[in-house]
Amino acid sequence: MPKLKTNKAANKRYGYTAKGKVKRTTSNGRHLLANKTKRQKMSRKTNTYADKTCEATIKKLLPYGK
């Protein structure tokens, strides 16, 4: 079988943990930070897990992991 191509957009947004879960970065951290409170900015998690319903699709886009 030929090699599968990795989707480059998904490669930049998602990754795998050691146990195989799909991790992603959270939103609301790039711009418009002057309007947000300190609590909003500090409580923002840098990494979270992708939703279970999307996990199968993401694994097809990243066939060899990241």
C-alpha positions as CSV (number, residue, x, y, z in Angstrom):
1,M,0.0,0.0,0.0
2,P,1.2,3.5,-0.7
3,K,1.9,6.0,2.1
4,L,-0.9,8.1,3.4
5,K,-0.7,11.9,3.3
6,T,-0.9,13.8,6.6
7,N,-3.3,16.8,6.6
8,K,-1.0,19.7,7.3
9,A,-3.8,21.9,8.8
10,A,-4.7,19.2,11.3
11,N,-1.0,18.6,12.0
12,K,-0.6,22.1,13.2
13,R,-3.7,22.0,15.4
14,Y,-3.7,18.6,17.0
15,G,-1.3,16.1,18.5
16,Y,-1.4,12.8,20.4
17,T,-0.7,12.0,24.0
18,A,1.4,9.0,25.1
19,K,-1.8,7.0,25.6
20,G,-3.2,7.9,22.2
21,K,-5.7,10.6,23.1
22,V,-6.0,13.6,20.8
23,K,-4.9,16.9,22.4
24,R,-5.6,20.4,21.1
25,T,-5.0,24.0,22.2
26,T,-7.8,26.1,23.5
27,S,-9.2,29.2,21.9
28,N,-9.3,32.9,23.0
29,G,-5.6,33.4,23.6
30,R,-4.3,35.2,20.5
31,H,-5.7,38.7,20.4
32,L,-8.2,41.1,22.1
33,L,-6.5,40.2,25.4
34,A,-6.6,43.8,26.7
35,N,-10.4,43.6,27.1
36,K,-10.3,40.3,29.1
37,T,-9.9,40.1,32.8
38,K,-6.9,38.6,34.5
39,R,-9.0,35.7,35.7
40,Q,-10.1,34.9,32.1
41,K,-6.6,34.9,30.8
42,M,-5.0,32.9,33.7
43,S,-7.7,30.2,33.9
44,R,-7.4,29.4,30.2
45,K,-5.9,26.0,29.9
46,T,-3.1,25.7,27.3
47,N,-4.0,22.1,26.3
48,T,-7.2,20.1,26.4
49,Y,-8.4,16.9,24.8
50,A,-10.4,16.9,21.6
51,D,-14.1,15.8,21.7
52,K,-14.8,12.1,21.4
53,T,-17.1,12.6,18.4
54,C,-14.3,14.3,16.5
55,E,-11.5,11.9,17.5
56,A,-12.0,9.4,14.7
57,T,-11.9,12.1,12.0
58,I,-8.7,13.6,13.4
59,K,-7.0,10.2,13.6
60,K,-7.8,9.8,9.8
61,L,-6.2,13.2,9.1
62,L,-3.1,12.3,11.2
63,P,-2.4,8.7,10.2
64,Y,1.2,8.6,11.6
65,G,0.7,10.7,14.6
66,K,2.6,13.9,15.3
